[in-house]
């Protein structure tokens, strides 16, 4: 289906879509470019216009992205949302996988925080001839197998 053959409903300009959905105009254009959002209809003057279903889709994408879902995961969620079958189990599986990834990232961040706290504390002592943080960042022994 070509962009201009989409059903015409309301004709909401991109600026209003941006305000209503909470997404910047550039983000909306990006969503069109990546195909996660169908290309908008165009007015005779070439301006993008959207309908209520577009605004709902953009809002859905924004909310999913705020929860940390990747664009590919959002595509999967949209496909499930648009499906006719019972997709709750599939959505739950995708969400559980995403939760596992978040837990891993939190663990990694906690480790980074611990290491950085220790290095900052060493710097605060002021007894080292060189900055411990700079020395740790410059140390390439791990990469040489030492």
C-alpha positions in Angstrom: 0.0 0.0 0.0 1.5 3.4 -0.9 1.6 6.1 1.7 -1.1 8.1 0.0 -3.5 5.1 -0.2 -3.9 4.9 3.6 -7.4 5.5 4.8 -7.9 9.2 5.4 -9.4 10.1 8.7 -8.5 13.2 10.6 -5.6 15.2 9.3 -3.5 16.1 12.2 -0.3 18.1 11.4 3.0 16.8 12.6 3.5 19.6 15.2 0.2 18.7 16.9 1.1 15.0 16.7 4.4 15.8 18.4 2.7 17.6 21.3 0.0 15.0 21.7 2.3 12.0 21.5 5.2 13.4 23.5 7.6 12.6 20.7 9.7 15.2 18.9 9.1 15.9 15.2 12.5 14.4 14.4 11.6 11.2 16.3 8.4 10.9 14.4 10.3 11.3 11.1 12.8 8.7 12.3 10.0 6.3 13.1 8.7 6.7 9.5 12.2 6.3 8.1 12.8 3.0 10.0 9.4 1.7 9.0 8.0 1.3 12.6 5.5 4.0 11.6 3.9 4.0 8.2 4.7 7.0 6.1 2.3 9.9 6.7 -0.2 11.0 4.1 0.8 14.3 2.5 -1.3 17.4 1.8 -1.3 19.1 -1.5 1.5 21.3 -0.1 3.5 18.3 0.8 3.0 18.5 4.6 2.7 15.3 6.6 -0.7 14.7 8.2 -1.6 11.9 10.6 -4.8 10.4 12.0 -5.7 9.3 15.5 -4.4 5.7 14.9 -1.0 7.2 14.0 -0.9 9.2 17.2 -1.9 6.1 19.2 0.9 4.1 17.5 3.5 6.8 18.1 2.4 7.1 21.8 2.7 3.3 22.1 6.2 3.3 20.6 7.3 6.2 22.9 6.0 4.4 26.0 7.6 1.1 25.1 10.9 2.9 24.4 10.7 4.6 27.8 10.6 1.1 29.3 13.8 0.4 27.4 12.4 -1.9 24.7 14.6 -1.8 21.5 13.0 -0.8 18.2 13.0 -4.5 17.2 11.2 -5.4 20.4 8.7 -2.6 19.8 8.1 -4.0 16.3 7.4 -7.3 17.9 5.0 -5.8 20.5 3.2 -3.9 17.7 2.8 -7.0 15.7 1.4 -8.8 18.7 -0.9 -5.9 19.5 -2.2 -5.8 15.9 -2.7 -9.6 15.8 -6.1 -11.2 16.1 -5.1 -14.1 18.4 -4.4 -14.2 22.1 -0.9 -12.7 22.4 -0.7 -12.1 26.1 1.6 -15.2 26.6 4.0 -13.9 23.9 4.0 -10.4 25.3 4.7 -11.8 28.8 7.6 -13.8 27.4 9.1 -10.8 25.6 8.7 -8.7 28.8 10.3 -11.3 31.0 13.3 -11.5 28.6 13.5 -7.7 28.8 13.3 -7.8 32.6 16.2 -10.3 32.6 18.3 -7.9 30.4 17.5 -5.0 32.8 18.6 -7.1 35.8 21.9 -7.8 34.0 22.4 -4.2 33.2 21.7 -3.2 36.8 24.2 -5.8 38.1 26.8 -4.4 35.6 26.1 -0.9 36.7 26.4 -1.9 40.4 29.8 -3.4 39.7 30.9 -0.3 37.8 29.7 1.9 40.7 31.7 -0.2 43.2 34.9 0.0 41.2 34.5 3.7 40.5 33.8 4.4 44.2 37.0 2.6 45.2 39.0 4.5 42.7 37.5 7.8 43.8 38.2 7.0 47.4 41.9 6.2 46.5 42.1 9.6 44.8 40.6 11.3 47.8 43.3 10.0 50.0 45.8 12.1 48.2 48.7 9.8 49.1 49.4 8.4 45.6 52.0 10.0 43.4 49.8 9.4 40.4 46.0 9.6 40.1 44.7 6.0 40.8 41.7 6.5 38.4 44.0 7.6 35.5 46.4 4.8 36.3 43.5 2.2 36.4 42.2 3.5 33.1 45.7 3.4 31.5 46.6 0.0 32.8 46.5 -2.4 29.9 47.9 -5.5 31.7 44.6 -7.3 31.3 44.9 -7.1 27.5 48.5 -8.3 27.5 47.6 -11.4 29.6 49.6 -10.3 32.6 
